[in-house]
Amino acid sequence: MRTDKKTSKIKSGILSIIAAILIWAAITYINPPELTTTISNVPVRFTGEEELRERGLTVVGKTDITGLSVTVEGRRDTLLSLSGGIFAEVDVSSVTDVGEYELAGNVTLPSQALSIEDVKFDTVPVTVDKIAVKEVPIRCVQTGSVNGRLVKTVPEKDTVEITGAESEIEAVSYGEAAADVTGITEDTILEAGYALMDKNGSPITSNETISAQTTRINILCEVYDAVTLPVRAILSEELAKDYEIDMSGISITPSTVEIGLKDMSANEVHVLITDVSGSGEFDLVEEKNMYIPENVKTARVRASLGKRVSKSVAVDVKAENLAQGLTAKIDKINVSASGLEKNLTPDKISAVADLSGLGKGTYFVPVDVSSEDARITGSYSANVTIS
């Protein structure tokens, strides 16, 4: 009997504890206790920015403002459901010049069930910059390809106008638009967006204030026949006045390039030497109705240049098409030639007289003079005696 009574008392005690816990939980659920928590890196919300812009100014570095924290008090369920909405509100309407400022930040709460226990900052650091305008060039990056064709892609407008904080737009070097030419077989126009790039060819990442006159541009697409041609070096107009290229030891890399041609034929592509040393990276010459892709715009040349000289060279004239059984004696001619000294020799110059239909007698006949290594000036004739 005593054991049963003791067991009954234990059971009653346990049930009392459980009931107390349940009652406490119910009371807590119905009327949760007040708690405090600290919110770190409170975001900043600005007012008065319209007035600032009217003065040609703007706030920069908004995302760099960190370290602002505030302690708030509220019911546990409210704090647990808190997912933003707390801001440090800063009024910049009184700022009149560029610079760095420490301005008051008023904390705003998303619910009346919360209250501010402690603000752990006195002021908010604000940087104000001048608004500037800049024209940036647009470049096209081509993707895709068309068999047997090359497509030249050119932006309809060379530049776009951007506006923003001076410190941000100074970093912008150009805009890059991507043009997919897959399947293009005739001239057309594509519309594309573009990315702002820095001088190193990387996308601009600091862009809180930049806006553009237009976000999309038209790209003109011209279709050319793809051909592979040899590359030959020529001198710039200035160098060509006094110098010649020694073709015997020249090296050009690449020696051939794939280019585009439209309504024209060509046997070679010229690389223009502009330095008297004759060596370096030089531009290929894009002629009318010719398209030279960006990846083959230049060629590396190693060549020797020499001063051009002019002289008269005595050259033997060869007979051509002389009737069978006849002999011809042709006087030498003096040819005016210019070029490298080593190339102004009789063996480097060809002189030929066509004696077709001529019988015995003495004649004054035209002579065809040519040279691969020298420039020939004037026209020539020679005395010939046929016997």
C-alpha positions in Angstrom: 0.0 0.0 0.0 2.8 2.4 0.9 4.6 1.5 -2.4 1.5 2.4 -4.4 1.1 5.7 -2.6 4.7 6.6 -3.3 4.4 5.7 -7.0 1.2 7.8 -7.2 3.0 10.8 -5.7 5.9 10.5 -8.3 3.4 10.3 -11.2 1.5 13.3 -9.9 4.8 15.3 -9.6 5.8 14.5 -13.2 2.4 15.4 -14.5 2.6 18.7 -12.7 6.0 19.5 -14.2 4.8 18.7 -17.7 1.7 20.8 -17.2 3.8 23.7 -16.0 6.0 23.4 -19.1 3.0 23.3 -21.4 1.5 26.3 -19.6 4.7 28.3 -19.9 5.1 27.4 -23.6 1.5 28.5 -24.3 2.0 31.7 -22.5 5.3 32.3 -24.3 3.7 31.6 -27.6 0.7 33.9 -26.9 2.9 36.6 -25.4 6.5 36.0 -26.5 9.2 37.8 -24.4 11.2 40.9 -25.5 14.7 40.2 -26.9 17.5 42.3 -28.3 19.8 41.6 -31.3 22.5 43.5 -33.1 22.2 44.0 -36.9 25.6 44.5 -38.6 26.4 46.3 -41.9 23.1 48.1 -42.0 22.5 49.3 -45.6 22.2 53.0 -46.3 19.3 54.6 -48.1 19.8 58.1 -49.5 17.3 61.0 -49.8 17.9 64.3 -51.5 19.7 62.7 -54.5 17.5 64.6 -57.0 18.6 67.9 -55.6 22.2 66.7 -55.7 21.9 65.8 -59.4 20.5 69.2 -60.2 23.9 70.6 -58.9 25.8 68.2 -61.2 26.7 65.9 -58.3 26.1 62.2 -57.3 26.9 59.9 -54.5 29.5 57.2 -55.2 30.8 54.2 -53.3 27.5 53.3 -51.8 28.3 49.6 -51.6 31.6 50.4 -49.8 29.8 51.8 -46.8 30.1 49.0 -44.2 30.5 48.7 -40.4 27.2 50.3 -39.5 25.4 48.3 -36.8 22.4 48.8 -34.6 20.9 46.9 -31.7 17.1 46.5 -31.8 14.6 45.2 -29.3 11.4 43.3 -30.0 9.4 40.2 -29.6 11.3 37.0 -30.5 8.9 36.1 -33.3 9.3 39.5 -34.8 13.1 39.3 -34.6 13.1 35.8 -36.0 11.1 36.9 -39.0 13.2 40.0 -39.6 14.7 39.8 -43.1 15.8 43.3 -43.9 14.0 46.6 -43.9 16.3 48.3 -41.4 18.1 51.2 -43.0 20.4 54.1 -42.1 18.7 57.0 -44.0 21.0 59.8 -45.0 19.9 63.1 -46.4 22.4 64.5 -49.0 20.3 67.4 -50.2 22.4 70.0 -48.4 25.7 68.9 -50.1 26.9 71.5 -52.6 30.4 70.3 -53.7 32.4 67.2 -54.4 34.2 65.7 -51.4 34.0 63.3 -48.5 31.5 63.9 -45.8 30.3 62.6 -42.4 26.5 62.9 -42.4 23.9 61.9 -39.9 22.2 58.6 -40.5 18.7 58.1 -39.1 17.8 54.4 -38.5 14.4 53.4 -39.8 12.7 50.2 -38.7 10.3 48.0 -40.7 7.8 47.4 -37.8 6.4 49.3 -34.9 6.9 46.1 -32.9 10.6 46.9 -32.9 12.5 49.6 -31.1 16.1 50.9 -31.2 18.1 49.9 -28.2 21.5 51.3 -29.4 23.0 52.8 -32.5 26.7 52.0 -32.8 27.7 54.7 -35.2 27.7 58.5 -35.0 27.8 59.5 -38.7 27.8 57.8 -42.1 30.8 58.4 -44.5 29.5 59.7 -47.8 31.6 60.4 -51.0 30.2 62.9 -53.5 31.6 63.2 -57.1 31.0 65.4 -60.1 28.7 64.1 -62.8 30.5 63.9 -66.2 29.7 63.0 -69.8 32.0 60.9 -72.0 31.9 59.6 -75.6 33.3 56.0 -75.7 34.1 54.0 -78.9 32.2 50.9 -79.7 34.0 47.7 -80.8 32.5 44.5 -82.2 33.4 41.0 -81.2 32.4 38.5 -83.7 31.1 35.0 -82.9 30.1 32.2 -85.2 31.2 31.7 -88.9 29.9 31.1 -92.4 31.6 28.6 -94.7 33.5 30.1 -97.5 32.6 33.7 -96.4 33.9 36.3 -94.0 31.6 38.8 -92.4 32.8 42.3 -91.6 30.9 43.7 -88.6 31.0 47.5 -87.9 28.9 49.4 -85.4 26.5 51.9 -87.1 27.7 54.5 -84.7 31.3 54.7 -83.7 30.6 56.0 -80.2 28.0 56.1 -77.4 27.5 58.8 -74.8 27.7 57.7 -71.2 26.9 59.8 -68.1 28.0 59.2 -64.5 30.3 60.0 -61.7 33.6 61.3 -63.0 35.6 58.7 -61.1 33.6 55.8 -62.6 33.4 56.9 -66.3 37.2 57.7 -66.3 37.7 54.0 -66.0 35.6 53.2 -69.1 37.8 52.7 -72.2 35.3 51.4 -74.8 32.1 49.5 -75.3 32.1 45.9 -76.6 29.2 44.5 -78.6 29.0 40.8 -79.6 27.7 39.9 -83.1 26.8 36.3 -83.9 27.2 36.0 -87.7 26.2 32.3 -87.9 24.1 31.7 -91.0 24.5 35.3 -92.5 24.9 35.0 -96.3 24.1 38.5 -97.4 24.6 42.1 -96.0 22.3 42.8 -93.1 21.9 44.7 -89.8 22.0 43.1 -86.3 20.9 44.7 -83.1 23.0 44.0 -80.0 23.7 45.2 -76.5 27.2 46.1 -75.3 29.4 45.9 -72.2 31.5 48.7 -70.9 35.2 47.7 -70.7 38.3 49.1 -69.1 41.7 49.7 -70.8 42.8 46.1 -70.0 39.8 44.6 -71.8 38.0 43.6 -68.6 34.3 44.5 -67.9 33.7 47.5 -65.7 32.6 46.3 -62.2 32.3 49.6 -60.4 29.1 51.0 -62.0 26.8 52.5 -59.5 26.1 55.7 -61.4 26.8 55.1 -65.1 23.9 55.4 -67.6 24.1 55.4 -71.3 22.4 57.3 -74.1 21.4 54.0 -75.6 21.8 50.4 -74.3 21.6 48.7 -77.8 23.3 49.5 -81.1 22.9 48.5 -84.7 25.8 46.4 -86.2 26.3 46.5 -90.0 27.3 43.1 -91.4 29.0 42.9 -94.8 29.6 39.5 -96.4 32.8 38.9 -98.4 34.2 35.9 -100.3 37.0 34.3 -98.2 40.4 33.9 -100.1 43.9 33.1 -99.0 46.6 35.3 -100.5 50.4 35.8 -100.1 51.7 38.8 -98.2 54.2 41.2 -99.9 56.0 44.1 -98.3 55.9 47.6 -99.7 57.3 50.9 -98.4 55.3 53.8 -97.1 55.1 56.8 -99.4 57.6 58.7 -97.3 60.2 55.8 -97.3 59.6 55.1 -100.9 61.1 58.4 -101.9 64.6 57.4 -100.9 64.7 53.7 -100.1 64.3 50.2 -101.6 63.6 46.8 -100.0 66.2 44.1 -100.4 63.9 41.3 -101.4 66.6 38.7 -101.3 66.6 38.4 -97.5 63.1 39.4 -96.5 61.0 37.4 -94.0 57.3 37.9 -93.5 55.1 36.2 -90.9 52.5 35.1 -91.7 53.4 34.6 -95.3 49.8 34.1 -96.3 46.5 35.4 -94.8 42.8 34.7 -95.3 41.0 37.9 -96.2 37.6 38.9 -97.7 37.1 40.2 -101.2 33.9 41.6 -102.7 33.5 42.4 -106.5 37.3 42.4 -107.1 40.3 40.2 -107.6 43.7 40.4 -106.0 46.9 38.4 -106.2 48.5 39.6 -103.0 48.0 41.6 -99.8 50.5 44.3 -99.0 52.1 44.9 -95.6 53.3 48.5 -95.3 56.8 49.1 -93.9 56.9 52.4 -92.1 60.2 52.2 -90.3 63.6 52.7 -91.9 65.0 49.7 -90.0 62.7 47.5 -92.2 61.8 45.2 -89.2 58.8 45.2 -86.9 55.1 44.6 -86.7 53.4 46.5 -89.5 49.8 46.9 -90.7 48.3 45.1 -93.7 46.8 47.5 -96.3 43.0 47.1 -96.7 42.1 48.2 -100.2 38.6 49.1 -101.5 36.2 46.1 -101.5 38.7 44.2 -99.3 38.1 43.1 -95.7 41.1 42.2 -93.4 39.8 40.5 -90.2 41.1 41.8 -86.8 43.1 38.6 -86.2 45.3 39.2 -89.3 45.6 43.0 -89.3 49.4 43.0 -89.0 52.4 40.9 -90.1 55.9 40.7 -88.7 58.6 41.7 -91.2 62.3 41.3 -91.2 63.9 43.1 -94.1 66.9 45.3 -95.0 66.3 48.7 -96.6 68.9 50.4 -98.8 69.3 53.9 -100.3 67.9 54.1 -103.8 70.5 55.0 -106.5 69.9 55.9 -110.2 72.2 55.1 -113.0 72.5 54.2 -116.7 73.2 50.5 -117.4 74.5 49.2 -120.7 72.4 46.2 -121.6 72.6 43.6 -124.4 69.4 43.2 -126.4 68.1 39.7 -127.2 66.4 39.0 -130.4 63.0 37.3 -130.4 61.0 35.7 -133.2 63.8 36.0 -135.8 63.1 34.1 -139.0 65.0 30.8 -139.4 68.3 31.1 -141.2 68.8 34.8 -140.4 71.1 36.4 -137.9 70.7 39.7 -136.1 73.2 42.1 -134.7 71.6 44.5 -132.2 73.3 47.5 -130.6 73.5 47.7 -126.9 71.2 50.2 -125.2 71.7 52.4 -122.1 68.9 51.8 -119.7 68.0 54.3 -117.0 67.3 52.3 -113.8 67.0 53.0 -110.1 67.1 50.7 -107.1 69.6 49.1 -104.8 73.2 49.4 -106.2 73.6 45.6 -106.3 70.6 45.3 -108.5 71.6 47.8 -111.2 73.7 45.4 -113.3 73.2 44.1 -116.8 72.3 40.6 -115.6 69.4 42.0 -113.6 67.8 43.8 -116.5 66.1 42.1 -119.5 65.9 43.8 -122.9 64.1 42.0 -125.8 63.5 43.1 -129.4 60.7 41.4 -131.3 61.9 40.8 -134.9 58.8 39.1 -136.2 58.3 39.5 -140.0 61.6 41.3 -140.5 63.9 40.1 -143.3 67.5 41.1 -144.2 68.2 44.8 -143.7 68.8 47.5 -141.1 66.0 48.6 -138.7 65.3 50.7 -135.7 63.1 48.6 -133.5 61.4 49.0 -130.1 62.9 47.1 -127.1 60.9 45.8 -124.2 62.9 46.4 -121.0 62.0 44.9 -117.6 63.5 44.0 -114.3 62.2 42.3 -111.1 64.8 44.1 -108.9 65.0 47.6 -110.4 62.7 50.4 -111.6 63.1 51.2 -115.3 62.2 54.6 -116.6 61.8 55.7 -120.3 61.1 53.8 -123.5 63.8 52.2 -125.7 64.6 51.3 -129.2 67.7 49.8 -130.8 69.5 49.6 -134.2 69.4 46.0 -135.6 71.0 44.6 -138.7 69.6 41.4 -140.0 71.6 39.2 -142.5 
